[in-house]
Amino acid sequence: MILCIETATSVCSVALCDDNSVISVIEAPAGMSHSSRLTVIIQELLNGASVEARQLDAVSVSKGPGSYTGLRIGVSVAKGISYGAGIPLIGINTLTAMCHG
């Protein structure tokens, strides 16, 4: 499973994906609440799926282009989770992700 973090836009979102599908998604209301909401919605997502960070295969995070502050928040949280759990960190180009919907 991969924890996917998107903070490049005004909507902060996280998703949990397996090899074939999206298991769960949580989006914070639009606005600049990334710093106060990101870790909360990640915890809600993992708790809802009964998954712990150490059970993840990787963490992916949007790497831009996008809001500088939003990207710093997303990458910092993603690095903390990936380093703490000893799993890979994957940077995803924001525009490429948007093209693939």
Biopython code that builds the backbone (N, CA, C, O; Angstrom):
import numpy as np
from Bio.PDB.StructureBuilder import StructureBuilder

atoms = [
    (1, "MET", "N", (0.826, -1.175, 0.000)),
    (1, "MET", "CA", (0.000, 0.000, 0.000)),
    (1, "MET", "C", (0.876, 1.246, 0.000)),
    (1, "MET", "O", (1.964, 1.264, 0.577)),
    (2, "ILE", "N", (0.380, 2.279, -0.656)),
    (2, "ILE", "CA", (1.086, 3.550, -0.729)),
    (2, "ILE", "C", (0.201, 4.645, -0.161)),
    (2, "ILE", "O", (-0.975, 4.747, -0.512)),
    (3, "LEU", "N", (0.764, 5.457, 0.712)),
    (3, "LEU", "CA", (0.100, 6.640, 1.220)),
    (3, "LEU", "C", (0.424, 7.774, 0.261)),
    (3, "LEU", "O", (1.596, 8.077, 0.036)),
    (4, "CYS", "N", (-0.592, 8.402, -0.304)),
    (4, "CYS", "CA", (-0.419, 9.470, -1.286)),
    (4, "CYS", "C", (-0.834, 10.793, -0.654)),
    (4, "CYS", "O", (-1.929, 10.920, -0.106)),
    (5, "ILE", "N", (0.064, 11.776, -0.739)),
    (5, "ILE", "CA", (-0.167, 13.078, -0.123)),
    (5, "ILE", "C", (-0.135, 14.150, -1.204)),
    (5, "ILE", "O", (0.800, 14.200, -2.003)),
    (6, "GLU", "N", (-1.158, 15.012, -1.234)),
    (6, "GLU", "CA", (-1.228, 16.090, -2.218)),
    (6, "GLU", "C", (-1.461, 17.404, -1.496)),
    (6, "GLU", "O", (-2.504, 17.601, -0.872)),
    (7, "THR", "N", (-0.487, 18.306, -1.583)),
    (7, "THR", "CA", (-0.597, 19.603, -0.913)),
    (7, "THR", "C", (-0.205, 20.760, -1.823)),
    (7, "THR", "O", (0.005, 21.872, -1.339)),
    (8, "ALA", "N", (-0.102, 20.530, -3.118)),
    (8, "ALA", "CA", (0.347, 21.569, -4.045)),
    (8, "ALA", "C", (-0.744, 22.589, -4.367)),
    (8, "ALA", "O", (-0.445, 23.692, -4.824)),
    (9, "THR", "N", (-1.992, 22.232, -4.133)),
    (9, "THR", "CA", (-3.107, 23.115, -4.459)),
    (9, "THR", "C", (-3.804, 23.571, -3.177)),
    (9, "THR", "O", (-3.338, 23.281, -2.075)),
    (10, "SER", "N", (-4.911, 24.279, -3.325)),
    (10, "SER", "CA", (-5.625, 24.763, -2.146)),
    (10, "SER", "C", (-6.367, 23.650, -1.411)),
    (10, "SER", "O", (-6.792, 23.838, -0.271)),
    (11, "VAL", "N", (-6.530, 22.481, -2.062)),
    (11, "VAL", "CA", (-7.176, 21.338, -1.418)),
    (11, "VAL", "C", (-6.094, 20.362, -0.952)),
    (11, "VAL", "O", (-5.325, 19.839, -1.759)),
    (12, "CYS", "N", (-6.048, 20.131, 0.327)),
    (12, "CYS", "CA", (-5.106, 19.184, 0.919)),
    (12, "CYS", "C", (-5.782, 17.816, 0.937)),
    (12, "CYS", "O", (-6.882, 17.675, 1.471)),
    (13, "SER", "N", (-5.131, 16.809, 0.358)),
    (13, "SER", "CA", (-5.769, 15.490, 0.325)),
    (13, "SER", "C", (-4.754, 14.385, 0.545)),
    (13, "SER", "O", (-3.564, 14.535, 0.268)),
    (14, "VAL", "N", (-5.259, 13.272, 1.051)),
    (14, "VAL", "CA", (-4.457, 12.066, 1.221)),
    (14, "VAL", "C", (-5.272, 10.876, 0.727)),
    (14, "VAL", "O", (-6.501, 10.867, 0.804)),
    (15, "ALA", "N", (-4.567, 9.884, 0.223)),
    (15, "ALA", "CA", (-5.235, 8.672, -0.258)),
    (15, "ALA", "C", (-4.384, 7.474, 0.108)),
    (15, "ALA", "O", (-3.171, 7.580, 0.284)),
    (16, "LEU", "N", (-5.031, 6.351, 0.217)),
    (16, "LEU", "CA", (-4.365, 5.079, 0.458)),
    (16, "LEU", "C", (-4.666, 4.199, -0.737)),
    (16, "LEU", "O", (-5.829, 3.948, -1.052)),
    (17, "CYS", "N", (-3.612, 3.726, -1.409)),
    (17, "CYS", "CA", (-3.779, 2.943, -2.637)),
    (17, "CYS", "C", (-3.065, 1.607, -2.520)),
    (17, "CYS", "O", (-2.032, 1.490, -1.861)),
    (18, "ASP", "N", (-3.640, 0.595, -3.177)),
    (18, "ASP", "CA", (-2.943, -0.679, -3.306)),
    (18, "ASP", "C", (-2.550, -0.845, -4.767)),
    (18, "ASP", "O", (-2.574, 0.127, -5.522)),
    (19, "ASP", "N", (-2.194, -2.037, -5.175)),
    (19, "ASP", "CA", (-1.723, -2.269, -6.540)),
    (19, "ASP", "C", (-2.771, -1.952, -7.606)),
    (19, "ASP", "O", (-2.421, -1.580, -8.726)),
    (20, "ASN", "N", (-4.046, -2.096, -7.268)),
    (20, "ASN", "CA", (-5.081, -1.995, -8.284)),
    (20, "ASN", "C", (-6.072, -0.859, -8.115)),
    (20, "ASN", "O", (-6.783, -0.522, -9.062)),
    (21, "SER", "N", (-6.139, -0.258, -6.928)),
    (21, "SER", "CA", (-7.200, 0.723, -6.724)),
    (21, "SER", "C", (-6.893, 1.677, -5.584)),
    (21, "SER", "O", (-5.928, 1.513, -4.837)),
    (22, "VAL", "N", (-7.750, 2.675, -5.483)),
    (22, "VAL", "CA", (-7.712, 3.607, -4.364)),
    (22, "VAL", "C", (-8.583, 3.012, -3.262)),
    (22, "VAL", "O", (-9.765, 2.746, -3.476)),
    (23, "ILE", "N", (-8.004, 2.807, -2.098)),
    (23, "ILE", "CA", (-8.724, 2.208, -0.975)),
    (23, "ILE", "C", (-9.562, 3.255, -0.256)),
    (23, "ILE", "O", (-10.717, 3.006, 0.089)),
    (24, "SER", "N", (-8.977, 4.427, -0.030)),
    (24, "SER", "CA", (-9.668, 5.472, 0.719)),
    (24, "SER", "C", (-9.055, 6.828, 0.386)),
    (24, "SER", "O", (-7.867, 6.922, 0.078)),
    (25, "VAL", "N", (-9.869, 7.873, 0.451)),
    (25, "VAL", "CA", (-9.423, 9.246, 0.199)),
    (25, "VAL", "C", (-10.061, 10.164, 1.234)),
    (25, "VAL", "O", (-11.231, 10.003, 1.581)),
    (26, "ILE", "N", (-9.292, 11.120, 1.719)),
    (26, "ILE", "CA", (-9.833, 12.183, 2.570)),
    (26, "ILE", "C", (-9.303, 13.504, 2.036)),
    (26, "ILE", "O", (-8.107, 13.646, 1.781)),
    (27, "GLU", "N", (-10.199, 14.470, 1.867)),
    (27, "GLU", "CA", (-9.824, 15.816, 1.440)),
    (27, "GLU", "C", (-10.224, 16.805, 2.519)),
    (27, "GLU", "O", (-11.332, 16.744, 3.054)),
    (28, "ALA", "N", (-9.313, 17.717, 2.835)),
    (28, "ALA", "CA", (-9.649, 18.804, 3.754)),
    (28, "ALA", "C", (-10.404, 19.860, 2.961)),
    (28, "ALA", "O", (-10.203, 19.976, 1.752)),
    (29, "PRO", "N", (-11.258, 20.625, 3.604)),
    (29, "PRO", "CA", (-11.952, 21.703, 2.891)),
    (29, "PRO", "C", (-10.946, 22.645, 2.235)),
    (29, "PRO", "O", (-9.855, 22.866, 2.762)),
    (30, "ALA", "N", (-11.324, 23.200, 1.075)),
    (30, "ALA", "CA", (-10.426, 24.108, 0.355)),
    (30, "ALA", "C", (-10.041, 25.280, 1.249)),
    (30, "ALA", "O", (-10.845, 25.771, 2.040)),
    (31, "GLY", "N", (-8.808, 25.711, 1.106)),
    (31, "GLY", "CA", (-8.292, 26.810, 1.908)),
    (31, "GLY", "C", (-6.885, 26.489, 2.343)),
    (31, "GLY", "O", (-6.371, 25.407, 2.058)),
    (32, "MET", "N", (-6.283, 27.387, 3.005)),
    (32, "MET", "CA", (-4.893, 27.202, 3.417)),
    (32, "MET", "C", (-4.807, 26.628, 4.822)),
    (32, "MET", "O", (-4.322, 27.283, 5.745)),
    (33, "SER", "N", (-5.284, 25.393, 4.974)),
    (33, "SER", "CA", (-5.284, 24.742, 6.287)),
    (33, "SER", "C", (-4.341, 23.542, 6.319)),
    (33, "SER", "O", (-4.427, 22.703, 7.216)),
    (34, "HIS", "N", (-3.446, 23.461, 5.342)),
    (34, "HIS", "CA", (-2.581, 22.288, 5.215)),
    (34, "HIS", "C", (-1.797, 21.988, 6.488)),
    (34, "HIS", "O", (-1.715, 20.835, 6.912)),
    (35, "SER", "N", (-1.227, 23.012, 7.091)),
    (35, "SER", "CA", (-0.377, 22.771, 8.262)),
    (35, "SER", "C", (-1.159, 22.237, 9.454)),
    (35, "SER", "O", (-0.618, 21.481, 10.261)),
    (36, "SER", "N", (-2.412, 22.617, 9.573)),
    (36, "SER", "CA", (-3.197, 22.153, 10.718)),
    (36, "SER", "C", (-4.005, 20.892, 10.421)),
    (36, "SER", "O", (-4.427, 20.208, 11.353)),
    (37, "ARG", "N", (-4.228, 20.571, 9.159)),
    (37, "ARG", "CA", (-5.093, 19.450, 8.817)),
    (37, "ARG", "C", (-4.362, 18.212, 8.309)),
    (37, "ARG", "O", (-4.866, 17.102, 8.476)),
    (38, "LEU", "N", (-3.197, 18.365, 7.700)),
    (38, "LEU", "CA", (-2.571, 17.232, 7.009)),
    (38, "LEU", "C", (-2.338, 16.031, 7.909)),
    (38, "LEU", "O", (-2.776, 14.930, 7.578)),
    (39, "THR", "N", (-1.674, 16.204, 9.015)),
    (39, "THR", "CA", (-1.387, 15.054, 9.880)),
    (39, "THR", "C", (-2.662, 14.462, 10.476)),
    (39, "THR", "O", (-2.737, 13.259, 10.725)),
    (40, "VAL", "N", (-3.659, 15.311, 10.703)),
    (40, "VAL", "CA", (-4.933, 14.836, 11.249)),
    (40, "VAL", "C", (-5.639, 13.935, 10.234)),
    (40, "VAL", "O", (-6.125, 12.863, 10.592)),
    (41, "ILE", "N", (-5.698, 14.367, 8.965)),
    (41, "ILE", "CA", (-6.401, 13.538, 7.984)),
    (41, "ILE", "C", (-5.608, 12.281, 7.626)),
    (41, "ILE", "O", (-6.199, 11.264, 7.264)),
    (42, "ILE", "N", (-4.287, 12.339, 7.722)),
    (42, "ILE", "CA", (-3.495, 11.118, 7.515)),
    (42, "ILE", "C", (-3.829, 10.102, 8.607)),
    (42, "ILE", "O", (-4.038, 8.923, 8.320)),
    (43, "GLN", "N", (-3.880, 10.560, 9.852)),
    (43, "GLN", "CA", (-4.204, 9.657, 10.957)),
    (43, "GLN", "C", (-5.612, 9.093, 10.809)),
    (43, "GLN", "O", (-5.832, 7.907, 11.053)),
    (44, "GLU", "N", (-6.574, 9.939, 10.407)),
    (44, "GLU", "CA", (-7.946, 9.470, 10.177)),
    (44, "GLU", "C", (-7.979, 8.402, 9.085)),
    (44, "GLU", "O", (-8.659, 7.384, 9.219)),
    (45, "LEU", "N", (-7.243, 8.644, 8.010)),
    (45, "LEU", "CA", (-7.206, 7.703, 6.880)),
    (45, "LEU", "C", (-6.622, 6.357, 7.307)),
    (45, "LEU", "O", (-7.198, 5.307, 7.024)),
    (46, "LEU", "N", (-5.486, 6.394, 7.982)),
    (46, "LEU", "CA", (-4.840, 5.148, 8.412)),
    (46, "LEU", "C", (-5.688, 4.409, 9.445)),
    (46, "LEU", "O", (-5.817, 3.187, 9.377)),
    (47, "ASN", "N", (-6.260, 5.130, 10.389)),
    (47, "ASN", "CA", (-7.130, 4.497, 11.391)),
    (47, "ASN", "C", (-8.345, 3.863, 10.737)),
    (47, "ASN", "O", (-8.734, 2.751, 11.094)),
    (48, "GLY", "N", (-8.947, 4.562, 9.783)),
    (48, "GLY", "CA", (-10.132, 4.050, 9.094)),
    (48, "GLY", "C", (-9.859, 2.782, 8.313)),
    (48, "GLY", "O", (-10.744, 1.943, 8.147)),
    (49, "ALA", "N", (-8.625, 2.642, 7.832)),
    (49, "ALA", "CA", (-8.247, 1.454, 7.068)),
    (49, "ALA", "C", (-7.557, 0.406, 7.940)),
    (49, "ALA", "O", (-7.147, -0.643, 7.442)),
    (50, "SER", "N", (-7.427, 0.684, 9.235)),
    (50, "SER", "CA", (-6.722, -0.207, 10.177)),
    (50, "SER", "C", (-5.310, -0.520, 9.690)),
    (50, "SER", "O", (-4.878, -1.673, 9.673)),
    (51, "VAL", "N", (-4.606, 0.539, 9.294)),
    (51, "VAL", "CA", (-3.232, 0.413, 8.774)),
    (51, "VAL", "C", (-2.315, 1.279, 9.616)),
    (51, "VAL", "O", (-2.671, 2.393, 10.000)),
    (52, "GLU", "N", (-1.131, 0.758, 9.901)),
    (52, "GLU", "CA", (-0.098, 1.531, 10.583)),
    (52, "GLU", "C", (0.959, 1.926, 9.572)),
    (52, "GLU", "O", (1.126, 1.259, 8.551)),
    (53, "ALA", "N", (1.672, 3.006, 9.850)),
    (53, "ALA", "CA", (2.681, 3.513, 8.910)),
    (53, "ALA", "C", (3.711, 2.443, 8.551)),
    (53, "ALA", "O", (4.162, 2.389, 7.407)),
    (54, "ARG", "N", (4.087, 1.600, 9.495)),
    (54, "ARG", "CA", (5.097, 0.573, 9.219)),
    (54, "ARG", "C", (4.596, -0.509, 8.261)),
    (54, "ARG", "O", (5.393, -1.287, 7.735)),
    (55, "GLN", "N", (3.271, -0.563, 8.029)),
    (55, "GLN", "CA", (2.701, -1.531, 7.092)),
    (55, "GLN", "C", (2.677, -1.006, 5.659)),
    (55, "GLN", "O", (2.391, -1.760, 4.729)),
    (56, "LEU", "N", (2.973, 0.277, 5.475)),
    (56, "LEU", "CA", (2.967, 0.869, 4.139)),
    (56, "LEU", "C", (4.191, 0.415, 3.348)),
    (56, "LEU", "O", (5.237, 0.114, 3.923)),
    (57, "ASP", "N", (4.048, 0.369, 2.022)),
    (57, "ASP", "CA", (5.182, 0.048, 1.149)),
    (57, "ASP", "C", (5.953, 1.301, 0.767)),
    (57, "ASP", "O", (7.155, 1.233, 0.509)),
    (58, "ALA", "N", (5.278, 2.446, 0.729)),
    (58, "ALA", "CA", (5.916, 3.708, 0.351)),
    (58, "ALA", "C", (4.984, 4.864, 0.674)),
    (58, "ALA", "O", (3.806, 4.679, 0.979)),
    (59, "VAL", "N", (5.554, 6.068, 0.597)),
    (59, "VAL", "CA", (4.786, 7.306, 0.708)),
    (59, "VAL", "C", (5.057, 8.098, -0.555)),
    (59, "VAL", "O", (6.213, 8.264, -0.945)),
    (60, "SER", "N", (4.000, 8.594, -1.207)),
    (60, "SER", "CA", (4.190, 9.468, -2.361)),
    (60, "SER", "C", (3.678, 10.851, -2.002)),
    (60, "SER", "O", (2.738, 10.999, -1.222)),
    (61, "VAL", "N", (4.317, 11.868, -2.589)),
    (61, "VAL", "CA", (3.952, 13.247, -2.286)),
    (61, "VAL", "C", (4.109, 14.088, -3.548)),
    (61, "VAL", "O", (5.018, 13.868, -4.348)),
    (62, "SER", "N", (3.208, 15.055, -3.712)),
    (62, "SER", "CA", (3.330, 15.959, -4.849)),
    (62, "SER", "C", (4.581, 16.810, -4.659)),
    (62, "SER", "O", (4.862, 17.286, -3.559)),
    (63, "LYS", "N", (5.339, 16.998, -5.767)),
    (63, "LYS", "CA", (6.592, 17.742, -5.679)),
    (63, "LYS", "C", (6.553, 19.046, -6.472)),
    (63, "LYS", "O", (7.572, 19.720, -6.620)),
    (64, "GLY", "N", (5.390, 19.390, -6.975)),
    (64, "GLY", "CA", (5.252, 20.661, -7.661)),
    (64, "GLY", "C", (5.100, 20.474, -9.154)),
    (64, "GLY", "O", (5.277, 19.365, -9.660)),
    (65, "PRO", "N", (4.782, 21.515, -9.852)),
    (65, "PRO", "CA", (4.657, 22.877, -9.345)),
    (65, "PRO", "C", (3.424, 23.039, -8.462)),
    (65, "PRO", "O", (2.490, 22.237, -8.500)),
    (66, "GLY", "N", (3.457, 24.097, -7.675)),
    (66, "GLY", "CA", (2.347, 24.371, -6.789)),
    (66, "GLY", "C", (2.731, 25.359, -5.716)),
    (66, "GLY", "O", (3.793, 25.978, -5.774)),
    (67, "SER", "N", (1.864, 25.501, -4.742)),
    (67, "SER", "CA", (2.082, 26.421, -3.633)),
    (67, "SER", "C", (3.358, 26.053, -2.881)),
    (67, "SER", "O", (3.505, 24.926, -2.408)),
    (68, "TYR", "N", (4.277, 27.007, -2.774)),
    (68, "TYR", "CA", (5.551, 26.751, -2.108)),
    (68, "TYR", "C", (5.339, 26.287, -0.670)),
    (68, "TYR", "O", (5.939, 25.302, -0.240)),
    (69, "THR", "N", (4.500, 26.984, 0.061)),
    (69, "THR", "CA", (4.254, 26.615, 1.453)),
    (69, "THR", "C", (3.567, 25.262, 1.541)),
    (69, "THR", "O", (3.940, 24.432, 2.369)),
    (70, "GLY", "N", (2.569, 25.031, 0.698)),
    (70, "GLY", "CA", (1.880, 23.738, 0.683)),
    (70, "GLY", "C", (2.832, 22.593, 0.387)),
    (70, "GLY", "O", (2.767, 21.545, 1.028)),
    (71, "LEU", "N", (3.707, 22.788, -0.573)),
    (71, "LEU", "CA", (4.673, 21.745, -0.929)),
    (71, "LEU", "C", (5.637, 21.468, 0.221)),
    (71, "LEU", "O", (5.945, 20.310, 0.500)),
    (72, "ARG", "N", (6.111, 22.504, 0.886)),
    (72, "ARG", "CA", (7.022, 22.312, 2.027)),
    (72, "ARG", "C", (6.350, 21.503, 3.123)),
    (72, "ARG", "O", (6.974, 20.626, 3.721)),
    (73, "ILE", "N", (5.083, 21.791, 3.392)),
    (73, "ILE", "CA", (4.346, 21.066, 4.436)),
    (73, "ILE", "C", (4.198, 19.596, 4.039)),
    (73, "ILE", "O", (4.489, 18.705, 4.837)),
    (74, "GLY", "N", (3.749, 19.345, 2.812)),
    (74, "GLY", "CA", (3.539, 17.977, 2.345)),
    (74, "GLY", "C", (4.814, 17.153, 2.329)),
    (74, "GLY", "O", (4.830, 16.009, 2.783)),
    (75, "VAL", "N", (5.883, 17.740, 1.804)),
    (75, "VAL", "CA", (7.151, 17.007, 1.720)),
    (75, "VAL", "C", (7.721, 16.750, 3.114)),
    (75, "VAL", "O", (8.266, 15.677, 3.370)),
    (76, "SER", "N", (7.600, 17.716, 4.007)),
    (76, "SER", "CA", (8.113, 17.523, 5.377)),
    (76, "SER", "C", (7.396, 16.382, 6.087)),
    (76, "SER", "O", (8.037, 15.543, 6.720)),
    (77, "VAL", "N", (6.075, 16.347, 5.986)),
    (77, "VAL", "CA", (5.304, 15.276, 6.624)),
    (77, "VAL", "C", (5.624, 13.938, 5.965)),
    (77, "VAL", "O", (5.815, 12.936, 6.655)),
    (78, "ALA", "N", (5.685, 13.916, 4.628)),
    (78, "ALA", "CA", (5.987, 12.678, 3.904)),
    (78, "ALA", "C", (7.374, 12.147, 4.276)),
    (78, "ALA", "O", (7.544, 10.944, 4.473)),
    (79, "LYS", "N", (8.354, 13.028, 4.372)),
    (79, "LYS", "CA", (9.705, 12.599, 4.767)),
    (79, "LYS", "C", (9.709, 12.021, 6.173)),
    (79, "LYS", "O", (10.351, 11.003, 6.431)),
    (80, "GLY", "N", (8.997, 12.667, 7.073)),
    (80, "GLY", "CA", (8.936, 12.164, 8.450)),
    (80, "GLY", "C", (8.340, 10.781, 8.523)),
    (80, "GLY", "O", (8.859, 9.920, 9.234)),
    (81, "ILE", "N", (7.252, 10.550, 7.796)),
    (81, "ILE", "CA", (6.617, 9.231, 7.800)),
    (81, "ILE", "C", (7.518, 8.193, 7.148)),
    (81, "ILE", "O", (7.705, 7.104, 7.690)),
    (82, "SER", "N", (8.078, 8.522, 5.985)),
    (82, "SER", "CA", (8.895, 7.529, 5.269)),
    (82, "SER", "C", (10.180, 7.196, 6.029)),
    (82, "SER", "O", (10.565, 6.030, 6.110)),
    (83, "TYR", "N", (10.836, 8.197, 6.578)),
    (83, "TYR", "CA", (12.056, 7.925, 7.339)),
    (83, "TYR", "C", (11.743, 7.179, 8.630)),
    (83, "TYR", "O", (12.457, 6.248, 9.003)),
    (84, "GLY", "N", (10.677, 7.589, 9.311)),
    (84, "GLY", "CA", (10.288, 6.932, 10.564)),
    (84, "GLY", "C", (9.895, 5.483, 10.371)),
    (84, "GLY", "O", (10.192, 4.636, 11.214)),
    (85, "ALA", "N", (9.221, 5.191, 9.255)),
    (85, "ALA", "CA", (8.775, 3.819, 8.979)),
    (85, "ALA", "C", (9.802, 3.024, 8.178)),
    (85, "ALA", "O", (9.641, 1.818, 7.990)),
    (86, "GLY", "N", (10.857, 3.691, 7.703)),
    (86, "GLY", "CA", (11.883, 3.003, 6.924)),
    (86, "GLY", "C", (11.393, 2.544, 5.555)),
    (86, "GLY", "O", (11.752, 1.464, 5.088)),
    (87, "ILE", "N", (10.564, 3.381, 4.913)),
    (87, "ILE", "CA", (9.995, 3.029, 3.604)),
    (87, "ILE", "C", (10.356, 4.102, 2.582)),
    (87, "ILE", "O", (10.696, 5.225, 2.955)),
    (88, "PRO", "N", (10.284, 3.762, 1.293)),
    (88, "PRO", "CA", (10.659, 4.729, 0.258)),
    (88, "PRO", "C", (9.723, 5.935, 0.194)),
    (88, "PRO", "O", (8.544, 5.854, 0.536)),
    (89, "LEU", "N", (10.290, 7.057, -0.256)),
    (89, "LEU", "CA", (9.552, 8.287, -0.508)),
    (89, "LEU", "C", (9.574, 8.527, -2.011)),
    (89, "LEU", "O", (10.638, 8.516, -2.631)),
    (90, "ILE", "N", (8.390, 8.745, -2.602)),
    (90, "ILE", "CA", (8.264, 8.918, -4.044)),
    (90, "ILE", "C", (7.723, 10.311, -4.327)),
    (90, "ILE", "O", (6.649, 10.664, -3.840)),
    (91, "GLY", "N", (8.449, 11.108, -5.106)),
    (91, "GLY", "CA", (7.986, 12.426, -5.512)),
    (91, "GLY", "C", (7.203, 12.321, -6.806)),
    (91, "GLY", "O", (7.655, 11.691, -7.763)),
    (92, "ILE", "N", (6.026, 12.940, -6.839)),
    (92, "ILE", "CA", (5.158, 12.890, -8.016)),
    (92, "ILE", "C", (4.975, 14.307, -8.558)),
    (92, "ILE", "O", (4.615, 15.215, -7.809)),
    (93, "ASN", "N", (5.221, 14.498, -9.849)),
    (93, "ASN", "CA", (5.009, 15.786, -10.483)),
    (93, "ASN", "C", (3.523, 16.127, -10.456)),
    (93, "ASN", "O", (2.694, 15.325, -10.887)),
    (94, "THR", "N", (3.186, 17.300, -9.957)),
    (94, "THR", "CA", (1.789, 17.701, -9.812)),
    (94, "THR", "C", (1.039, 17.701, -11.140)),
    (94, "THR", "O", (-0.089, 17.215, -11.218)),
    (95, "LEU", "N", (1.662, 18.243, -12.179)),
    (95, "LEU", "CA", (0.997, 18.321, -13.482)),
    (95, "LEU", "C", (0.779, 16.935, -14.084)),
    (95, "LEU", "O", (-0.253, 16.685, -14.707)),
    (96, "THR", "N", (1.729, 16.047, -13.904)),
    (96, "THR", "CA", (1.562, 14.667, -14.401)),
    (96, "THR", "C", (0.398, 13.992, -13.685)),
    (96, "THR", "O", (-0.412, 13.304, -14.308)),
    (97, "ALA", "N", (0.321, 14.191, -12.382)),
    (97, "ALA", "CA", (-0.786, 13.583, -11.622)),
    (97, "ALA", "C", (-2.126, 14.138, -12.084)),
    (97, "ALA", "O", (-3.096, 13.391, -12.205)),
    (98, "MET", "N", (-2.188, 15.428, -12.342)),
    (98, "MET", "CA", (-3.439, 16.042, -12.797)),
    (98, "MET", "C", (-3.843, 15.526, -14.179)),
    (98, "MET", "O", (-5.029, 15.356, -14.460)),
    (99, "CYS", "N", (-2.861, 15.282, -15.031)),
    (99, "CYS", "CA", (-3.152, 14.760, -16.373)),
    (99, "CYS", "C", (-3.754, 13.353, -16.311)),
    (99, "CYS", "O", (-4.586, 12.992, -17.143)),
    (100, "HIS", "N", (-3.333, 12.574, -15.335)),
    (100, "HIS", "CA", (-3.827, 11.192, -15.207)),
    (100, "HIS", "C", (-5.098, 11.092, -14.375)),
    (100, "HIS", "O", (-5.678, 10.014, -14.243)),
    (101, "GLY", "N", (-5.525, 12.209, -13.821)),
    (101, "GLY", "CA", (-6.779, 12.259, -13.069)),
    (101, "GLY", "C", (-6.762, 11.383, -11.873)),
    (101, "GLY", "O", (-7.749, 11.321, -11.140)),
]
sb = StructureBuilder()
sb.init_structure("model")
sb.init_model(0)
sb.init_chain("A")
sb.init_seg("    ")
for serial, (resi, resn, name, xyz) in enumerate(atoms, 1):
    if name == "N":
        sb.init_residue(resn, " ", resi, " ")
    sb.init_atom(name, np.array(xyz, "f"), 0.0, 1.0, " ", f" {name:<3s}", serial, name[0])
structure = sb.get_structure()
